[in-house]
Amino acid sequence: MKKLDQNEAMKDRVETIEDIHPITFYTPCKTPRPIRTSAFARRYAQDALAGRFGADFAQYQYIDMSDITDLPTLSPYDQYDLSILRVAQRAPLRIVKGELLVGSATVGAAIRHRTPTTFDGKEQLHFGTSHLTCNFDRVLRDGLDSFRDRILQKMEEKKDDAVSLRCLQSFLNVYQAIKLYHERYLYFINMCKIQATSQEDKAYYQALYDNLEHVPFQKPKTFREGVQALWFTFSFIRLEGNWPGIGRIDWMLGDLLKHDLNNGVITLDEARELMAHFFIKGVEWCDHLSRGSGDAQHYQNLVLGGIDQTGNDISNEVTRLIYEIIEEYPISDYPIAVRYSKRTPDWAKEAMARAMRHGSGVIALYNEDLVINALRRMGYAEDEIWQFANDGCWEVQIPGKTNFQYFPFDVLKLCQDKVFGLGQHGAITYDSYEALFDKYLQVIDEYLTTFRSEHDAKHHIYDQATLRNPQSTVSFFEDDCIDNARDYYCGGVRYVSLSPHPGGMPDLANNLYAIKKLVFDDKKVTYPELIRILENDWEGHEDLRLFARNNYVYYGNDNDEVDTIMADVVAGFIKAGTKERRRDGVIWPMGISTFGRQIEWKDQRYASADGFKRGDILSGNVSPTPSTDFAGATAIIKSCCKVDYTDLACGTVLDIKLDPSCINGEEGVNAIISLMDGFTALGGFFMQVDVVDNEVLKEAQKHPENFQSLAVRVSGWSARFVTLDEDWQRMIIERSEQKV
């Protein structure tokens, strides 16, 4: 990979989009995707989805800083400040002629979560930050000049505190870096206008200039300025190696669009085209380089709908435009989480369903009322709960106020070792199912007690005086860091949220159920015998394995007996985890997830009592174990919703994979709406629905070049299927297809 230095650089440039044949985007649905935007936008999207821009950026990984010879001897803050300034000075600028927004994260290392600078050929010292949503609302509400003014005021207050003052100076340097980068773009656009040979081109560049001139430093006055301010800020944060979520985009932009529509400043078609460009530019990191878990995993989540501070649903014309864009385009780079409730308008539900039936798994939904209640019980401030967004996947947080980290562990493996006694040569045995379950409660309580002692303020709120990896760019965009004169990782934000996340909960429930049936109810085998069989991966006991596999009805089929065990397993985890919810500035919200880790866990686990062998890919999140669910999507939802998620403040997710044959026409739209209504009414937390044709996926494995834009829901993100490795593709294909 090449690096950029002052003598050799990928030049600032204007690129063009070829006028080729009409574009048709893939859908698993018999109903074609609608065409609402321009031919240019569709060609632009096709190029982006084919990896044109991401592959270009990947050729140049770093901006060189070797000319600063004393860089290794400087303080971490000095190194960081020089790095972000160098990126702002020398990152190549790019305009795709015809695009309506400018700003681009053009240096490849940022795609890999690094500040894209290097010294003597070695990666620079600074990693990026993710799993957060920055306070873009404040950018649009007040403008970045107000951030500068707050910093200067705080510097005056802290003038005798050298540590705080150095932190604030770094925040001010972030402002100055953005200002420099902004000035470079204005100059570049103006030069393009001067060099343009037609009045049409001159007018185009003038419009770009006018739209960018005052934002994001001043409050946007129009919808066009608002979208440009949001994109420019977001792309700069990404350029510095961070991966933020965006959050409640329709709430942030809705009033601007309403004003402009009412006053004839913009038409709905023009607004849709502008928002389409926002989505297309979000694909610029697509490069079709396999990363195991796929591309498009940069946490740039959008949140739609939900209540405002008055308790009214805010769904608006921006909400509608985004649904229409997702219905038209297979763009998976912005996972969309909808805050869904009985207040969600019927038109919004219908628009959601029409977009969801085209696949990609981009749109998912929160049960808003349940989430708000969980946050309230967790102790979040009442005047902040209504603002909730997520960390870029689906873990709930208050945007602009949260330092979030989650800590995954395999609860099935934990229990195989410490509850079931696998690998302990018969040292553990039980004379009743109740004794077995009591042991689980003891083990999970001990695990979480240890977790709280190891993940507390002492271990996760760092000393600012000795901070080795400042995160001033992210801190600049978090509300309290400026007010507290502290870095994001030094207690600057309001909420330091450390969340334990067990994976394999459905598998644990199925194992407990199988043991209950095989050993204690049906007496097919003794407990010590079963443990030895599992230790030997069912070898020599195929008949018993198939009996366990095929004669019991497991979680996901609306079977009260096993679903009650699942509910009890989760309740035991939550009870142990909520014994202490917060201490010394740290909160411990509970969550349940796998995020695909069932792939890496498969070879570490023993065989399962429910008939699975070592190496089988088991359940994801709170979804049924693959191939054990056969009663349809409604039964899965009923099983999932027998669990009480009221105190699971970080959240969890149910994955539903629908057969394309059941979602066509108006009946298909209504069926998807019924699933969403049922999920929220029954008490689910978060649901991801994808529409997938397994035969198409298998064809894409054989001929990936023909399916470059085919996206699937993976976990908290969607990815182009061809960028997943074989294990991840296998996991997607093995998920059971459901009828509605």
N, C-alpha and C positions, 0 to 999 in steps of 0.2 A: 504494500500500500504506500501511496505517496504522501508526503507532507507538504504543507504550504509554507513558504518563507517569503521574505521580502523581495527576493529576486525571481522566484518561480511561483506563480500562483494561478489558480483557476480564475480567470478574469471575470470581472463583473460583465454580465452579458444579458442580451435580450434573446429569448428563444421563440421559435414559432411552432405552431401546430399545423400539420399538413391537412389540406382539405381532401379527405379520402371518402370512401363509400360510407353510407349511413351505418350507424352503430346500433347493434342489437345486443342487449345485455341478457345474460342467462337468468332464467327463473325455473324453479322446479314446478311452478304452478302452470296450469293450462291457460290461465288468463295472462296475456302478455303484460309486460311492464308498460305503463303509460309513458308518453313522451310529452313533457311540459316545458322543457328548457331548450335552449338554442342548440343548433348543430355544432357550434364551436364548443360549448360546454361539454357536450357528449364526447367529442373527439379528444378534448383536453382530459376528461376523465379516463378515457380508454388508454391514453398514453401514460397517465399516472398509474393506473392499475396494472399496466404491463411492466412497471418498474423502471420506466425511462429516467425519472428524476432521481429516485433512490439509488439506482446503479451508478449514476453520475456522481452523486455525493459520496458514495462508498469508495470511489477512486482516490479521494483526498481525505485522509483521516484526521490530520492534525495541522495546526498552525504552529510554526516553529518559533521558539523563544531563546534559541541558543546564543543570540546576540547579547542577551542580558547575562553576562558572564558570572555575576555574583548571585544569580537567582537561587541556587541551592542553599546559600547561607542566609537568605532573608527569612523573616518570620512567616508563618503560615498565612496571616492576613495580607502581608505584602505580596506574597506569591499569588494568592487568590486574586487580589485586586489587579495585579499586572496581567494575569491570565484573562480575566473577563474584559479588560481594556483591549488587550491584543486581539481577542476574538472580535470585538466591536469594530476595531480598526481595519481588520484584514479579512474577515470572513467574506467570501465572494457574494456579491449581490446578484440576484436573478429576477428577471421579469419575463414572464411568458406573455408575449404580445397578445392582447385580447383579454387577459385576466383582469378582474375588477378589484382585486386586492393585492397589496404588495407586502413583502416580508417573507423570508425563507430561511430555514435552518439547514445550511448548505454544507456543513463540514461533518464527515462521516462518523467521527468518534462520538458525537452527540447522540447518534442513533444507538450507540452502545453504552449510553448512560455515563459518559465521561465529559468533563470540561475539555474541549478539543484542542489542547495545547500540548506541546512536547518540548523537552530540553535534551539536547545531545542524543536525539533519537529514542529517548525513553519517554514513556507515558508520564504526563504531568501528575501531580500529587492529588488532584481533586476529583472525586467522584460526584455524580449528580444525585439529586434527591427525587424520590417518587412517592407514590402512595399518599398523595395529598391533593387537595383542591385549593388553589390559590384564591385570594379574594379579588377576583376580576370584577365583582360588583362594585367595589370601591374605586377601581380604575375608571369605570364608566360613570360612576356617580360623581367623583371629585376630580379626576385627572391626576397624572403623575406629578405635576408641579406641587400639588398639595402634599404629596408624600415628601418631596424635598423640603417643603416648609416645616413639616412636622419634625423631620430629622434635624434641621437647623435649630429649631426651638429646643429640642431635647438635648442637642449638643451644648447649648448655652446652660441648660439646667445641670448638665453633667460635666461641666468644664474642669472640675477638680477630681474627676474620677477617670483615671487614665485608661483603665480596662474598658469601661463603658464607652468612653470617647473614641477609642480605636475601633470598636465595633460599629459605632454610628458613622464614623468616617468611611468604613467599608460599605455601609448601606448607601452613603452619599455617592461613593464611587460607582455603585451600581446604577444609580440615577444618571450619572455623567456618562457611563458607558452606553446606556440606552439612548441618551441624547445624541451622542456621537454617531451611533449606528443609524439613528433617525435622520440626522443631517446628511450622512452619506447617501441614504436612499433619496432624499429630496434632491440632492445635487445630481445623482445619477438620472433620476426621472427628468430633471430639467435639461440635462445634456441630451437625453433621448429626444426630447421635444425640439431642441435646437437643431438636431441632426435629421429630424424627420423631413421627408420630401413632399408629403401631402398634407393638406389642411385637415383631413380626417385623422391622420396619425397625430398631428400636432394637438388636435382637440382631445384625442384619447389620452395623451400623456399629461395634458393640462388637467384633465378630470382626475387622473391618478394623483397628481400633485395636490390639487385642491382638497381631495378627500383625506390625504395624509398630513397636510401641512400643520394642523393644530392638535391632532390626536397622536398618541394617547396622553399628551401632557396637559391638555385642557379637556374639560367635559365635552363629550360629543353633542352636537346640536341636531344631527340628523341620523336616520337609521344607517345610511351609508357610512357616516363617520363612526357610528357605534360598532358596526361590524368590522371596520378597518382597525379601530382601536383595539378591539378584542383580539383580532388575529395577529396584529403586529406585536402586542404584548406577549401573547402566547408563544409566538414563533421565536421571540428573543429569549424567553425563558428556556425553551427547548434548545436553542442554539448553544446555550451555555451548559448543556448536558443534563438538564432536568426534564422529568416527565410528569407534568402536572395534569390533573383533571381540570375541566373547565367549569362544570357545575351547571347551575340553573340558567341556561342560556335564554330560554324564552321569557323568564322573569326579568332578566337583565336587559333584554332588547325589546320587549313587548311594547312598552310605552313609547319608545322612539318610533317604532313602525306605525303604531296607532296614530300618533301625531302627524306623521308624514303622509299617511293614507288620507286622513281627514282633511289635510291642507293641500292635497294635490302635488306634494313634493316628489312622490314616487308612486308607481302603480304596483299592484300585487304581482304582476308578471315580472317587473323589474326587481322587486324584492326577492322573489323566488330565484331569479337568475343569480343575484348577489349571494344568497345563502348557498346556492349550489356551488359557487366558486369557493366559498368557505369550506365546504365539505371536500371538494376536489383538492384544494391545497393541503388538507389534512392527510392526503395520501402520499405526500411527497417523499416520505421515508420508505415507501414500498420498493423493495429491490429484488424480491424473489430469491434471496439467499436463505437456505434452510437454516432454522435456528432451533430445531427440535420442537419447541412448543409454538412455532409459527411466527409470522411477521404480524404487524399491526398490534403489537403488545406493548404499547407505550402509554397506556393508562389515560388517554385523552377523553375521558368519559363525559357525556352530557346528561343532564337531568332535566326532565320535562314535567310540566304540570305540577300539581300539588298546591297546598294552601299558601297564602301570604300571612302577614301578621294579624289580619282581621279574621282569618279562618275561611276565607273564600278561595275557591280554586282559581288559579291564574292562567289556565289554558287560554291561548290567544292565537293571533294570526301567525306569529313566529312558530308556535307549536305546530300549527297546521302545515306551514311551509316545510318544516323539517320532516314530517311524516310523508309529505308528497315527494320530497327529494329521496328519501330512503326507498319509497315505492318505485321510483324511477331508476335509481342507481344501486348497483351491488357494492356500495362503499361500506366496508366493515371497520374502518379505522377509528370511528367514533362510536364506541359502545353507548347505547342510549338506555338510561334507566328512567322509567316513567313512575311518578308518584301517583298511584292508582287508588281510587276510593269511590264511595257512593256519590261523591261530588263530581267525579270526572264526567264531563259532558258526553252525551251520546255520540256527537260528531267526532270527538277525539277518540273514543273507543273504536268507532268504525274506521277512522283513518289509521289507527294503530294496526288493526287486524288486516286491513288491505295491504299495508306495508309488510307485516310479518309473514304473510303467506308466500312471499317471494324468496324466503329463505335468508341465509347469511346469519341468522340469529342475532341481529344487531339490537333489536328492541327487547327489553326485559322490563319487569314491573315489580315495584315495591307495593306491599300492602301498607299504604301510608299511615292509616290509623294505628295499626299495630306498631309500626316503627316509632311513631311519635310517643306512644305509650311506653315503649321500651326505653327510649331516651329519657323520658320523664322519670321513670323508676330508677334509672341509672344516676340521676341527680344532675343532669344538664340544666342549664339556666332556662327558665320558661320562655324568655324572650328570644332565645336562640334556637330552640327545638324546631320551630317551623322552617328554619333555613336549611335543614339537613340536606347534604349531598353524599358523596362517597369519596373513596380514596383513588378512584380511577378504575376500579373493578366494581365491587358492590358493597364493600365494608363501609358501614355508615360512619360519617363524621360531620362535624360542623365546619363548613368551608372557611378558609382563611384564619382558622383559630386552632388547628389541630396538628400535632406531631404524632403520626400514627405508625405503629409497627405491629405486625402480627407474627405469631410464633407457632408454626405448624408442628404437630406430632401425630404419629400413627397410633390411634387408640386401640386398633385391633392388635397390632404387634405388642403394645404395652400389656394388653390383657392376655394375649397368648403366653407371654413370658411370666407375668406376675399374678395372673388370676387363674388361667387354665393350667399353668405349670408345664407347658411344653418345653422340652429340653432339660427338665429337672429330674428325669429318671423316676417318675412316680412319686416325687416328694410331696406333691399336693393332690388331695382327693377330697370329694364332697359326698355327703350322704343325702343331700336334698338340693333342689334347684334354688331354694331360698338362701341356703348357705353360700352357694356359688355367686348369687347376685349380691349378697352382702359383702363378699370379698371384692367385687367390682367397686362398690361404693367406697370401701376402705382405700383401695388402690388409687382411685381417681381423686379422692380427697387428699391423700398424701402427695400425689403428683402436683396438684394445684397449690398446696401449701408451700411446697418447694419452689414452684414457679414464682409465686409472689415474693419470696425471699431473694430470688436471683434476678428478678425483673422489677426493680423498684427505682426510686429516685437516685439512689447511690450509684446504680449501674447504668442509668439512661438519661440523667440530666448532668451534662458535663460541665466542668470548671471552665469558665470563659477565658480565664487568664492563661490556661494551658491548652486551649482548643487547637487541635492539629488539622482539622478539615473544616474551615469555615464554610457556611452555606448562606452567604450574604444575599445572593440573588433571590433565593426562596424566602429568606427572612424579610427582605424588602416587601414582599407581597403577602406577608402574614400580619394580620392586624396588630397584635400585641408586641411583636419584636421591636418595632420602633419605639413604642410607648415604654417598654421595659428596658430598652437599650441592651437587648440580649439576643444572641444568635438562636436560630431555630432549634438547635440541639442543646442549648444551654438554659432551657426553661423560658425562652422568649415567648412561646405561644401559650395560650390559655389552657389547652388540654394536651397533656402527654398521655397518649392512649396506647397501652400495651396489652394486646389481645391474644390469649391462648386459643389456638384453633385445632381441635382434634379432627382428624380425617378417619374415615372408615366406620363411622357410627352405624350405618345400615348393615355393614358386614358384621359388626359386633352383635347387633340385635339378632341377625340371622343365625350367627353362631350360638348365641345363648338359647335361641328357640330350638335349634337343631339338637343341642345337647339335652335340653329339657325333654324333647320328644324321644330321642334315641336312647337316652340313659334312664331318665326318671319316669316317663310316662309309658312308652312302648317297650322299654327294657330290651332293646335289640342288642345292647352291648353294655358292659360295665364302664364306669368312668375311666379307670386305669387302662382298660383295653382300648378305649377310644383315643386316649392321649397317645398311646404307642402307635396306633394306626396313623394318626395325623403326623406324628414325628417322622414316620416312614412314607409320607406322601400317598397314603391309601394303597400302597403296594400290597398286592395279594388280597385286597378287599374291595375289588371293583363292584361287586354286587351290592355291598353295603353303601359304597359311595353313590351309586346310581339310585339306591333307595332314598338316601338322604337328599339327593339332588332333585328327585322327581316326585316324591310322595308327600312332600310338605309344601304348603303355600306360604311363601316368604313375603317379606315387607314389599309393599308396592302393589298389592292385589286386594286391598280393603279387607284384610283378614284381621279381625280384632285381636286375636291371640298374639300374633307376632307384632302387630302395630302397637299394642300396649307395652310390649317389651321395649320397642324402639322409643316410645314416649318415656318409659321409666329410665332408660339409659341416658337420654338427653336430660331429663329432670335431675338425675343424680349428678351429672356434670355441672349443670347450672347451679344447683344447690351448693355444691362444693366451691364453685367459682365465685359465687356472690356472697360468701361469708364475709368478705371484706371487699368493698367495691373501689375504694380509693384510699391513698395514703401519701402524704408529703408531696402533693402536686402530681401524682400519677394515678390514673384510673385504669381499671382492668375490665373492660367490657368483654363478654363472652362471644365467641363466634364458632362456627363449624364450617370447615372447608377442606378440599383436597387440592384445588387448582391444578389437577392433573398429576399430583404426586403419587396417585395410585400406580402410576407406571414405574417410578423408581422404587416404590415400596414392594412391588410384586415379588421380587426375588429375595427380599429380606424376611418375608412372612413364611410361616409354616402353612401347610394345607389347612383348609377350613372345614369345620364340622358340617357345613351346609353342602358339602360335596365338591368344592373347588380345590384345585391342586396348586401347589407352589408354582408361582410364575403366571397364574391367571390374573388378568386385570379385573379388579373388583370395583366397588361403587365409587362414584364421585359425589362429593358434597353430601346432601341428604337425599340423593336420588337412589332408586333401587339398583341392586347389583345386576349387571348386564345379564340378560336372558332369564332372569327370575320373574320378571313382570310380564304378565300375559293377559291381564284383564282390561287393558286400555288406559288412556290418559286420565279419565275421570277417577278410576280406582287408584292410580298413583297419587293424584291430588288428595283424595280422601285419606289414604294412608299417611301421607306427609303431614296433613293438617290435624291429625290426632295428637301431634306433639304440641306442647305449649311453648311458644317462642317469646312469651311476654318479657322474660328477663334475658333474652339473647340480644343485647343491645348492639353488638357489632354485626350480627346477622348470619344468615346462611342462605343457600340457594337450592332450588329444585330445578333440574334440567328435564325438559320435555322435548322429545324428538318426534315430530309428527310425520306420518306418511303423506306424501303430496296428494294422493288420491282423495283425501278426505277434506281438503281445504279449497276446492274449486268453487267458483260461483258465489252467489249470495249466501247459500247455505254454509259454505266454508267460512266466510267472514263471520257469520252469526255463531258458528261453532267455536271459533277462536275467542270471540267475545264472551261466550258462555263459560269457557274454561277460565278466563281471567276473572270474571265475576265470581265464579265458584271458588277459585283459589283464595281470593280476598275475603269472601264471606265466611269461609271455613277456618280462616286464621293462619294461612301461609305467610311467610315472611317475604321472599323474593323468588321470582320464577323466570327462568330463561326458556323461551320457546323457539325451536328451530324447525324448519321444514326441509327435510333432507331425503334425497333419493339415493339409497345405498348403491344401486347399480351405476349411477352417475359417478359416485365417489370411486368405485372400483375401476371405472373407465379412466378417471383422472389419474389414478395410480399408474396406469399403463401409458397414458399419453398426456403428461402434465402440461405440455406446450399448448394443448387445446383448451385448458381450463384455468388460465392464469388468474381470472377474476372470481373464480368459484370460492366463496367464503362459507365457513361453518362456525357455529358457536363452539368455543373450546371450553372456557370456564368463565372467568370474569371478562373475557375478551373474545372477539371473533378473529379468525385468521384465514388467509388464503390457504385452502386445503393443500395445495401443492408445496407449501413451505413448511408443512409439518413433516417430521421424520416418520419412519415406518411404525414405530410404537404409538405415536400420537394419532396417526391415521387409523391404526387398528382400534384404538380406544373410541374414536368417533364412530367408526363403522359398527363396532360391537354394541353400541348403545341401541336399545330396543326401539324400533319404530312403533309408534302408537296410532291407533285409530281414535277419532274423537267420538 
